[in-house]
Amino acid sequence: MAQAKKIALYLVAGFLLYTIISAPDKAADLVQIGFEGISSAAKSVGDFLSELVE
Protein backbone atom coordinates (compact mmCIF):
# COMPACT_ATOMS: atom_id res chain seq x y z
CA MET A 1 0.00 0.00 0.00
CA ALA A 2 2.85 2.39 0.81
CA GLN A 3 4.35 1.65 -2.58
CA ALA A 4 1.08 2.64 -4.31
CA LYS A 5 0.95 5.94 -2.39
CA LYS A 6 4.52 6.72 -3.40
CA ILE A 7 3.79 5.96 -7.06
CA ALA A 8 0.62 8.08 -6.97
CA LEU A 9 2.54 10.96 -5.40
CA TYR A 10 5.20 10.79 -8.13
CA LEU A 11 2.53 10.73 -10.84
CA VAL A 12 0.76 13.77 -9.40
CA ALA A 13 4.06 15.66 -9.00
CA GLY A 14 5.02 14.79 -12.58
CA PHE A 15 1.66 15.95 -13.89
CA LEU A 16 1.95 19.24 -11.99
CA LEU A 17 5.44 19.87 -13.35
CA TYR A 18 4.31 19.05 -16.88
CA THR A 19 1.33 21.40 -16.58
CA ILE A 20 3.46 24.25 -15.21
CA ILE A 21 6.08 23.84 -17.92
CA SER A 22 3.71 23.36 -20.85
CA ALA A 23 1.09 25.99 -19.90
CA PRO A 24 2.32 28.35 -17.19
CA ASP A 25 -0.51 30.88 -17.72
CA LYS A 26 -3.18 28.24 -17.26
CA ALA A 27 -1.37 26.81 -14.23
CA ALA A 28 -1.24 30.28 -12.66
CA ASP A 29 -4.97 30.71 -13.28
CA LEU A 30 -5.70 27.37 -11.62
CA VAL A 31 -3.61 28.29 -8.58
CA GLN A 32 -5.39 31.64 -8.32
CA ILE A 33 -8.80 29.93 -8.50
CA GLY A 34 -7.71 27.49 -5.80
CA PHE A 35 -6.55 30.23 -3.45
CA GLU A 36 -9.74 32.22 -4.06
CA GLY A 37 -11.75 29.13 -3.13
CA ILE A 38 -9.74 28.58 0.05
CA SER A 39 -10.08 32.25 0.97
CA SER A 40 -13.83 32.17 0.38
CA ALA A 41 -14.22 29.03 2.48
CA ALA A 42 -12.19 30.54 5.34
CA LYS A 43 -14.29 33.72 5.22
CA SER A 44 -17.48 31.67 5.31
CA VAL A 45 -16.28 29.71 8.34
CA GLY A 46 -15.31 32.96 10.04
CA ASP A 47 -18.74 34.47 9.33
CA PHE A 48 -20.44 31.35 10.67
CA LEU A 49 -18.40 31.35 13.88
CA SER A 50 -19.03 35.08 14.34
CA GLU A 51 -22.78 34.46 14.07
CA LEU A 52 -22.52 31.74 16.70
CA VAL A 53 -20.77 34.07 19.14
CA GLU A 54 -23.26 36.94 18.74
MARLO-408665 format. One record per atom (N, C-alpha, C, O): chain; atom name; z negated, y negated, x. Coordinates in nm, 3 decimals, decimal comma, always signed. Atoms other than C-alpha are relative to their C-alpha. Example, Ala and Ser with C-alpha at 12.3 -4.5 7.8 and 13.67 -1.06 7.14 Angstrom:
2
{A N {+0,000 +0,119 +0,089}}
{A CA {-0,780 +0,450 +1,230}}
{A C {+0,000 -0,120 +0,090}}
{A O {-0,066 -0,118 +0,194}}
{A N {+0,006 +0,119 -0,082}}
{A CA {-0,714 +0,106 +1,367}}
{A C {-0,073 -0,109 -0,077}}
{A O {-0,090 -0,220 -0,026}}
end
This chain:
54
{A N {+0,000 +0,119 +0,082}}
{A CA {+0,000 +0,000 +0,000}}
{A C {+0,000 -0,126 +0,087}}
{A O {+0,069 -0,223 +0,056}}
{A N {+0,004 +0,115 -0,090}}
{A CA {-0,081 -0,239 +0,285}}
{A C {+0,136 -0,024 +0,064}}
{A O {+0,176 -0,138 +0,088}}
{A N {-0,133 +0,010 -0,059}}
{A CA {+0,258 -0,165 +0,435}}
{A C {+0,096 -0,069 -0,097}}
{A O {+0,177 -0,151 -0,055}}
{A N {-0,087 +0,062 +0,101}}
{A CA {+0,431 -0,264 +0,108}}
{A C {-0,029 -0,149 -0,012}}
{A O {+0,063 -0,229 -0,028}}
{A N {+0,036 +0,142 +0,007}}
{A CA {+0,239 -0,594 +0,095}}
{A C {+0,058 -0,075 +0,119}}
{A O {+0,109 -0,186 +0,105}}
{A N {-0,051 +0,064 -0,120}}
{A CA {+0,340 -0,672 +0,452}}
{A C {+0,152 -0,017 -0,009}}
{A O {+0,205 -0,122 +0,028}}
{A N {-0,145 +0,008 +0,015}}
{A CA {+0,706 -0,596 +0,379}}
{A C {+0,037 -0,107 -0,102}}
{A O {+0,130 -0,184 -0,080}}
{A N {-0,026 +0,100 +0,103}}
{A CA {+0,697 -0,808 +0,062}}
{A C {-0,023 -0,141 +0,054}}
{A O {+0,054 -0,232 +0,025}}
{A N {+0,029 +0,130 -0,059}}
{A CA {+0,540 -1,096 +0,254}}
{A C {+0,113 -0,043 +0,094}}
{A O {+0,154 -0,159 +0,092}}
{A N {-0,110 +0,031 -0,090}}
{A CA {+0,813 -1,079 +0,520}}
{A C {+0,126 -0,035 -0,078}}
{A O {+0,199 -0,127 -0,039}}
{A N {-0,118 +0,030 +0,081}}
{A CA {+1,084 -1,073 +0,253}}
{A C {-0,010 -0,139 -0,063}}
{A O {+0,088 -0,214 -0,063}}
{A N {+0,018 +0,132 +0,061}}
{A CA {+0,940 -1,377 +0,076}}
{A C {+0,013 -0,109 +0,106}}
{A O {+0,078 -0,211 +0,082}}
{A N {-0,009 +0,099 -0,108}}
{A CA {+0,900 -1,566 +0,406}}
{A C {+0,145 -0,016 +0,046}}
{A O {+0,190 -0,128 +0,071}}
{A N {-0,141 +0,006 -0,039}}
{A CA {+1,258 -1,479 +0,502}}
{A C {+0,084 -0,074 -0,103}}
{A O {+0,171 -0,153 -0,068}}
{A N {-0,074 +0,069 +0,107}}
{A CA {+1,389 -1,595 +0,166}}
{A C {-0,029 -0,149 +0,003}}
{A O {+0,062 -0,230 -0,013}}
{A N {+0,035 +0,143 -0,006}}
{A CA {+1,199 -1,924 +0,195}}
{A C {+0,069 -0,068 +0,117}}
{A O {+0,124 -0,178 +0,102}}
{A N {-0,069 +0,058 -0,116}}
{A CA {+1,335 -1,987 +0,544}}
{A C {+0,149 -0,014 -0,025}}
{A O {+0,208 -0,117 +0,009}}
{A N {-0,143 +0,005 +0,031}}
{A CA {+1,688 -1,905 +0,431}}
{A C {+0,031 -0,114 -0,096}}
{A O {+0,128 -0,186 -0,078}}
{A N {-0,022 +0,105 +0,098}}
{A CA {+1,658 -2,140 +0,133}}
{A C {-0,014 -0,138 +0,064}}
{A O {+0,066 -0,227 +0,038}}
{A N {+0,021 +0,130 -0,065}}
{A CA {+1,521 -2,425 +0,346}}
{A C {+0,115 -0,033 +0,094}}
{A O {+0,159 -0,148 +0,100}}
{A N {-0,108 +0,024 -0,096}}
{A CA {+1,792 -2,384 +0,608}}
{A C {+0,133 -0,022 -0,070}}
{A O {+0,209 -0,110 -0,031}}
{A N {-0,132 +0,008 +0,064}}
{A CA {+2,085 -2,336 +0,371}}
{A C {+0,010 -0,115 -0,100}}
{A O {+0,120 -0,168 -0,120}}
{A N {-0,006 +0,108 +0,099}}
{A CA {+1,990 -2,599 +0,109}}
{A C {-0,130 -0,081 +0,006}}
{A O {-0,215 -0,068 -0,082}}
{A N {+0,127 +0,072 -0,015}}
{A CA {+1,719 -2,835 +0,232}}
{A C {-0,029 -0,098 -0,115}}
{A O {-0,145 -0,118 -0,151}}
{A N {+0,023 +0,094 +0,112}}
{A CA {+1,772 -3,088 -0,051}}
{A C {-0,056 +0,072 -0,122}}
{A O {-0,149 +0,024 -0,186}}
{A N {+0,048 -0,077 +0,115}}
{A CA {+1,726 -2,824 -0,318}}
{A C {-0,142 +0,052 +0,026}}
{A O {-0,224 +0,053 -0,065}}
{A N {+0,133 -0,049 -0,033}}
{A CA {+1,423 -2,681 -0,137}}
{A C {-0,103 -0,112 -0,015}}
{A O {-0,213 -0,089 -0,063}}
{A N {+0,091 +0,113 +0,014}}
{A CA {+1,266 -3,028 -0,124}}
{A C {-0,026 -0,031 -0,147}}
{A O {-0,138 -0,063 -0,186}}
{A N {+0,017 +0,022 +0,144}}
{A CA {+1,328 -3,071 -0,497}}
{A C {-0,094 +0,103 -0,061}}
{A O {-0,178 +0,069 -0,144}}
{A N {+0,086 -0,106 +0,053}}
{A CA {+1,162 -2,737 -0,570}}
{A C {-0,146 -0,021 +0,040}}
{A O {-0,237 +0,002 -0,040}}
{A N {+0,136 +0,027 -0,046}}
{A CA {+0,858 -2,829 -0,361}}
{A C {-0,059 -0,116 -0,079}}
{A O {-0,176 -0,113 -0,118}}
{A N {+0,047 +0,116 +0,076}}
{A CA {+0,832 -3,164 -0,539}}
{A C {-0,037 +0,041 -0,143}}
{A O {-0,139 -0,002 -0,195}}
{A N {+0,029 -0,048 +0,136}}
{A CA {+0,850 -2,993 -0,880}}
{A C {-0,129 +0,081 -0,001}}
{A O {-0,210 +0,068 -0,093}}
{A N {+0,122 -0,080 -0,008}}
{A CA {+0,580 -2,749 -0,771}}
{A C {-0,125 -0,086 +0,013}}
{A O {-0,225 -0,061 -0,054}}
{A N {+0,116 +0,087 -0,017}}
{A CA {+0,345 -3,023 -0,655}}
{A C {-0,026 -0,084 -0,124}}
{A O {-0,142 -0,111 -0,158}}
{A N {+0,019 +0,074 +0,125}}
{A CA {+0,406 -3,222 -0,974}}
{A C {-0,067 +0,089 -0,104}}
{A O {-0,152 +0,042 -0,180}}
{A N {+0,063 -0,094 +0,093}}
{A CA {+0,313 -2,913 -1,175}}
{A C {-0,147 +0,021 +0,032}}
{A O {-0,231 +0,022 -0,058}}
{A N {+0,140 -0,018 -0,041}}
{A CA {-0,005 -2,858 -0,974}}
{A C {-0,081 -0,125 -0,033}}
{A O {-0,193 -0,116 -0,083}}
{A N {+0,069 +0,126 +0,028}}
{A CA {-0,097 -3,225 -1,008}}
{A C {-0,025 -0,016 -0,149}}
{A O {-0,133 -0,058 -0,190}}
{A N {+0,014 +0,010 +0,145}}
{A CA {-0,038 -3,217 -1,383}}
{A C {-0,108 +0,096 -0,050}}
{A O {-0,188 +0,060 -0,137}}
{A N {+0,100 -0,099 +0,041}}
{A CA {-0,248 -2,903 -1,422}}
{A C {-0,140 -0,047 +0,038}}
{A O {-0,234 -0,034 -0,040}}
{A N {+0,131 +0,048 -0,044}}
{A CA {-0,534 -3,054 -1,219}}
{A C {-0,046 -0,117 -0,087}}
{A O {-0,164 -0,127 -0,121}}
{A N {+0,035 +0,113 +0,087}}
{A CA {-0,522 -3,372 -1,429}}
{A C {-0,043 +0,050 -0,137}}
{A O {-0,138 -0,002 -0,195}}
{A N {+0,036 -0,055 +0,130}}
{A CA {-0,531 -3,167 -1,748}}
{A C {-0,139 +0,064 +0,002}}
{A O {-0,216 +0,047 -0,093}}
{A N {+0,133 -0,060 -0,012}}
{A CA {-0,834 -2,971 -1,628}}
{A C {-0,106 -0,109 +0,010}}
{A O {-0,213 -0,097 -0,051}}
{A N {+0,093 +0,111 -0,012}}
{A CA {-1,004 -3,296 -1,531}}
{A C {-0,024 -0,070 -0,134}}
{A O {-0,137 -0,104 -0,167}}
{A N {+0,013 +0,061 +0,133}}
{A CA {-0,933 -3,447 -1,874}}
{A C {-0,084 +0,088 -0,092}}
{A O {-0,168 +0,038 -0,166}}
{A N {+0,075 -0,094 +0,084}}
{A CA {-1,067 -3,135 -2,044}}
{A C {-0,150 -0,003 +0,034}}
{A O {-0,234 -0,010 -0,055}}
{A N {+0,140 +0,002 -0,040}}
{A CA {-1,388 -3,135 -1,840}}
{A C {-0,066 -0,134 -0,035}}
{A O {-0,184 -0,138 -0,070}}
{A N {+0,055 +0,131 +0,038}}
{A CA {-1,434 -3,508 -1,903}}
{A C {-0,033 -0,004 -0,149}}
{A O {-0,134 -0,061 -0,189}}
{A N {+0,026 -0,005 +0,145}}
{A CA {-1,407 -3,446 -2,278}}
{A C {-0,122 +0,086 -0,030}}
{A O {-0,195 +0,058 -0,126}}
{A N {+0,116 -0,084 +0,022}}
{A CA {-1,670 -3,174 -2,252}}
{A C {-0,130 -0,074 +0,030}}
{A O {-0,231 -0,055 -0,038}}
{A N {+0,119 +0,073 -0,042}}
{A CA {-1,914 -3,407 -2,077}}
{A C {-0,035 -0,110 -0,099}}
{A O {-0,153 -0,137 -0,122}}
{A N {+0,025 +0,113 +0,092}}
{A CA {-1,874 -3,694 -2,326}}
{A C {-0,065 +0,041 -0,127}}
{A O {-0,092 -0,043 -0,213}}
end
